[in-house]
Each structure stands twice: as C-alpha cells, then as structure tokens.
Amino acid sequence: MNDFFEKFVRSILVKSAKDLFIKVLKKKIEKRTVKGTGVVQKAKSHPWRQCPIGEHWVMTHPMKVPVSDKNPGGITSREGHCALNPKRNRKIIADYIEPDEIDYIAEKYFGSLSGSPTNNSLGFENGNKYDHLIRGWTKYWNEVFNPEIPLDPNLVKALIGSESSFNSNPIPQNAGAAGKARGLIQLTDQAVKALSKPNNEIKDHYVKISKEDTADPNMSIAAGVRWLFHKKRLASGKLGREATWEEAIAEYKAYTKKMLVGKQMEEEGMINIYRLYKSLQK
C-alpha cells in the first residue's frame, strides 16, 4: 500500500515538473534576444513574417477621423502595423496571414531562391511561369510545419498542371458540397472558408483569402500548399498511419475512400499527376 502511495505521489511530482518545464520552454520560445543588441523580440512563426506570433501585418490604409483643420476631409492615413490575430475558442490564434503579407513575402524573398521545381513547362504555355511561387510557398510551409519528409515542389507543380494546366483563372468547376473549385490549384469554396475563418476543421496557420483571391496565382499557391498540408493530416487519420504526399494529393482530390477499400489509385486525375511528376524528375 505504501509502495502504491509512493508511486502515486512520484507520478504527480513528475507530471508537475514536466508541466512546469513545458511552460517555461514555451515562454523561452516566444521570445528571443537579438544578438549584440540586448533587445528582446518575440519569435515569429517564420523568419519571413513581419509580425511576431499572435499578430499579423496590416498595410498602410486610409482611415476616417473627425473633421479638423488638419484633416478637413475626415480622412487620414494609418501606417502599416502589426495587429492582434483573431481569437479561436477565446484564445488568440498564433499564425494568421493575409493577402498584403502574402504579396510582401513573395516580392521580397522568392526572387533569390533556387532549386525545385524543375524548369520544364510540361507542354503547357505557362508551365514555368509560376515556378518561383511554387518554390517559395513550398519552402515556407515546409519550414513552418517541418514534416519528416518535406513536400516536393515538383509534386506541387504536377498537381497544378493536372488541376488547371497552369491557367490562373479557369472557369470555376462544380465540386459538389464543397462549392466551386477555383484558380491554379483548384481550391474549393469550402477550403477557402476553412483556411480563412477559425473553425473546427483546422486549428492554426490560417490563410485569409477570398474566393476572388484564388484568381491571383500568388494567393492560390500560398493557400493551396497550406491546404495540402491539411489534407496530409486528414489522410493520415483515415489511413491510421502517416500518409505519403501522393496520398495527401489523393485526399485533396477526394479519392481516399477508394484507397480505404483496397482499390489502387487508378483514377485518371492521379495517373495524370504521376505522369507529370515523373517528367519533372528526369
């Protein structure tokens, strides 16, 4: 009985110590000291972000103010600034990115990147036009989520070729209960809503875009790659193991049900992606 009591007390103490360690570790992660300055800054969800975790960037914009001698028209300009992210279940969301910062990141960082995807148009008129966006957003989300096996930019390029033939604004396609599929990577209305608004489908790393934004290649690829990471998580849950990126794409294209009943991924859409992906790996 005494042994049982001692083990019980020990387990409580171990748990308390572990909880305290995690709490302290989180506090350290949230702040960092800029080398050589002694200035403490909050950590960012990615080095390319302008604002710390829990905040997002708001571009300079006009703002109504009381009419005065200084502002006779009742309008002034609000400088760009960091603003608190929205809440989910009464807690501030850690990571939330909006179109202005999506454009800022692409313009500032993507031009200097190198590597995949392969410079191969795959027979499409605009086949290489969006390589810098594919390269940049795949790198960004790989570094945010840090998967054991990173997402290959060539696979993203093959997906886009299969979905839209690199047409940035194709005619929206009917996606059943998910609404319409739009843009380069054929994001559905349901996906756009889930990525933009805090709900029970995804927990964090929101991308706030509108249905109209999907016609913009930069917005479409930034949100589409994020959505593919979500689909990998869903596929892993359904399969009872870590899904491959090919299986994540099967979930993206709603083929997972057939996989679960033992059927091979022989859908025309998957065959086309495999063909394009193989061409990029040569």
ZIVEN-V559397 format. One record per backbone hydrogen bond with DSSP energy under -0.5 kcal/mol. CO is the residue of the C=O (numbers start at 1). NH is the residue of the N-H. If there is no record, write none. Layout:
BEGIN
<<CO | NH> <CO | NH>>
END
This chain:
BEGIN
<<1 | 5> <2 | 6> <3 | 7> <4 | 8> <5 | 9> <6 | 10> <7 | 11> <8 | 12> <9 | 13> <10 | 14> <11 | 15> <12 | 16> <13 | 17> <14 | 18> <15 | 19> <16 | 20> <17 | 21> <18 | 22> <19 | 23> <20 | 24> <21 | 25> <22 | 26> <23 | 27> <24 | 28> <25 | 29> <26 | 30> <27 | 31> <28 | 31> <30 | 43> <32 | 41> <34 | 37> <34 | 38> <39 | 34> <39 | 41> <41 | 32> <43 | 53> <46 | 49> <52 | 55> <54 | 85> <56 | 83> <58 | 81> <61 | 78> <63 | 76> <69 | 72> <71 | 68> <71 | 74> <74 | 65> <76 | 63> <76 | 78> <77 | 79> <78 | 61> <81 | 58> <83 | 56> <86 | 93> <88 | 91> <91 | 88> <94 | 54> <95 | 206> <97 | 208> <98 | 101> <98 | 102> <99 | 103> <100 | 104> <101 | 105> <102 | 106> <103 | 107> <104 | 108> <105 | 109> <105 | 110> <106 | 110> <109 | 112> <110 | 113> <118 | 120> <121 | 124> <124 | 127> <126 | 129> <126 | 130> <128 | 131> <130 | 134> <131 | 135> <132 | 136> <133 | 137> <134 | 138> <135 | 139> <136 | 140> <137 | 141> <138 | 142> <139 | 143> <140 | 144> <141 | 145> <142 | 146> <148 | 150> <151 | 153> <152 | 155> <152 | 156> <153 | 157> <154 | 158> <155 | 159> <156 | 160> <157 | 161> <158 | 162> <159 | 163> <160 | 164> <160 | 165> <160 | 166> <161 | 165> <164 | 167> <166 | 168> <167 | 170> <168 | 184> <173 | 181> <175 | 178> <176 | 179> <178 | 189> <178 | 190> <179 | 175> <180 | 189> <181 | 173> <182 | 187> <183 | 186> <187 | 182> <188 | 192> <189 | 193> <190 | 194> <191 | 195> <192 | 196> <193 | 197> <195 | 207> <202 | 199> <206 | 97> <206 | 208> <207 | 209> <208 | 99> <210 | 214> <211 | 214> <212 | 215> <213 | 216> <214 | 184> <215 | 217> <216 | 220> <217 | 221> <218 | 222> <219 | 223> <220 | 224> <221 | 225> <222 | 226> <223 | 227> <224 | 228> <225 | 229> <226 | 230> <227 | 231> <228 | 232> <229 | 233> <230 | 234> <231 | 235> <232 | 236> <233 | 237> <234 | 238> <235 | 239> <236 | 240> <236 | 241> <244 | 248> <245 | 249> <246 | 250> <247 | 251> <248 | 252> <249 | 253> <250 | 255> <251 | 254> <255 | 258> <255 | 259> <256 | 260> <257 | 261> <258 | 263> <259 | 262> <264 | 266> <267 | 271> <268 | 272> <269 | 273> <270 | 274> <271 | 275> <272 | 276> <273 | 277> <274 | 278> <275 | 279> <276 | 280> <277 | 281> <278 | 281> <279 | 282>>
END
